[in-house]
Amino acid sequence: MMKPWTDAELERLLAEPEHQESPLLPALQWLQQREQTQRKQLEKLLRIADCSDGLARSQTQDLLGQYDKQLRRLEKITRISDRYQHNLMALNEQLKQAAQQDPLTNLANRRLLLARLGEEVERCRRGTKTFVMVMLDVDYFKRINDNFGHETGDRALCMMAETIVQQLRGYDLCARWGGEEFLLLLPETGLEQATHIVERVMAAVRALRLAKDETIRLSISAGLAIYQPDENVDFTISRADAALIQAKNNGRDQLQVALA
C-alpha cells in the first residue's frame, strides 16, 4: 500500500523542471487545489460540529441544572404546602371543637347537644328505645360567687362538670346549658335506669370539696323528662326544666320527674 503524499511533497513534485512540459500538469495542479479546498471545508465542518456538540452539551447541562433547581424548589413548595395543609386541618379541628365545646368546663355546648338530640329523635322514630333529658342546676350558686368570688365559682363549675361526666356512661352526653345549669342526654334509657344515674351524679357532687380549708358544700337539683314519641324535643326540655323548678321549690338537692 502506497504511503499518502503530503501537500509539500506534491508541490515539490509538481514544481520539478522535468514535469513542467507534461500535459497532465494543469490537471494535477487543479486536483491538488481541489483536494486542499475540500480538506479545508471538511476541517471547517468538523470544527463547527465540535462547537455545536460542545454547545449542545453545555445547553443540556444548563437545562439539567435548571431542572434540578426547579425540582428542589417544587420539593420545598410541597413541604411548605404539606405543613400548611397540616396546620389548616389542625386549625379547622380547633375551630370545630370551639364551635361545639364550652370554653370554661370543656363540656359540650348547646349546639352539639341539639345536634345529638336530633340524632336521638331520628332513632326513636325508627323504633329505637326512647331517651331521657335531665336538667341540672347548682344549688345556691350565687352565694358561692358572692362569698368566695367568681374565680371560685368557675372552679366549682369545672369540678362539678368533671364529676358529672365521670358518673355517666360512655354514650351519654353532658352539656353546659348556661350559667350554672347542665343538661344530660341519656340515650336508650328508661325511667328506673335514668333515676339511678341521676342519683349517682347527685351523690358524687355532694361529696365534692373545693379545698381542704374551705367548707363550701355543693349540691344540685334535677328535673327529669322522658322523651315521648313524636314530641317536639323543645317541649321535652321545657318539661325537664319545669321539673327542675319544682325540685328547687321543694327544698333543692333532689330529683323531680316530669309528668308526660
Order of alpha helices (4+ residues) and beta strands (2+ residues): alpha-alpha-alpha-beta-alpha-alpha-beta-beta-alpha-beta-alpha-beta
